[in-house]
């Protein structure tokens, strides 16, 4: 029997935990169904986190909406800075680095 992949929310929690080995990430991740997708909210967390590709075949996307503070998102195709109210669509098949820039 094949091993079931963790949900995107579980993968996100795992990435936050891996970003701060030996210390709690001080992040709260909540997940809510949203049609065929899932809405995740992140409060707090490490100043820098690296998220491995969720799918090698592509097809998956993530939409990030920055509500407060700021962060820089890096993927192989480019870098963008998010400020309150800004949004970015990410390719889940690419490695993503998130760096917090504002409280």
C-alpha positions in Angstrom: 0.0 0.0 0.0 1.4 3.4 -1.0 2.2 6.1 1.6 -0.3 9.0 1.6 1.2 12.4 1.2 0.7 14.9 4.0 -1.8 17.7 3.3 -0.5 21.1 2.3 -1.2 22.4 5.8 0.8 19.5 7.3 3.6 20.2 4.9 3.6 23.9 5.8 3.7 23.0 9.5 6.6 20.6 8.9 8.5 23.3 6.9 8.1 25.8 9.8 9.3 23.3 12.3 12.3 22.4 10.2 13.2 26.1 9.9 13.8 26.3 13.6 15.4 23.0 14.7 15.2 22.4 18.4 12.9 25.3 19.0 9.2 25.8 18.5 8.5 27.9 15.4 6.1 30.2 17.3 3.6 30.0 14.5 0.0 29.2 14.4 -1.2 27.5 11.2 -4.9 27.0 10.7 -6.6 25.3 7.8 -10.1 25.7 6.3 -11.7 24.0 3.3 -12.3 26.3 0.4 -14.0 24.7 -2.6 -11.5 22.2 -4.2 -8.7 23.9 -2.3 -7.7 24.8 1.2 -7.2 28.2 2.9 -4.3 28.3 5.4 -3.6 31.2 7.8 -0.2 31.6 9.3 0.4 33.8 12.3 4.0 34.3 13.5 6.7 31.8 12.6 10.4 32.0 11.9 12.0 35.0 10.2 13.1 32.7 7.3 11.5 29.5 6.0 12.2 27.3 3.1 9.4 25.2 1.5 10.3 22.3 -0.7 8.3 21.7 -3.9 5.0 20.1 -3.2 4.7 18.5 -6.6 7.5 17.6 -9.1 4.9 17.5 -11.9 3.6 21.0 -11.4 0.0 22.0 -11.7 -0.4 23.2 -8.1 -0.4 26.9 -7.1 -0.6 28.8 -3.8 -2.0 32.3 -3.4 -0.4 34.4 -0.6 -2.2 37.5 0.7 -0.2 39.5 3.1 -2.5 40.9 5.8 0.0 42.5 8.2 3.8 43.1 8.2 5.9 42.3 5.2 7.9 39.5 3.7 10.1 38.7 0.7 9.2 35.6 -1.4 11.9 34.0 -3.6 11.3 31.4 -6.3 13.7 30.5 -9.1 11.7 32.7 -11.5 11.9 35.8 -9.4 11.7 37.7 -6.1 8.9 39.8 -4.8 8.2 41.8 -1.7 4.8 41.6 0.0 3.4 44.5 2.0 0.0 44.6 3.7 -2.7 44.1 1.1 -0.4 42.7 -1.6 -0.8 39.2 -3.1 1.3 36.7 -5.1 0.5 33.4 -6.9 3.3 30.8 -6.4 4.1 27.7 -8.4 4.0 24.8 -5.9 6.5 22.8 -8.0 9.2 25.3 -7.2 11.3 25.8 -4.0 10.0 28.8 -2.1 11.9 30.9 0.4 9.9 33.3 2.7 11.8 36.0 4.7 9.9 38.2 7.1 10.8 41.9 6.7 8.2 43.6 8.9 6.5 42.9 12.2 
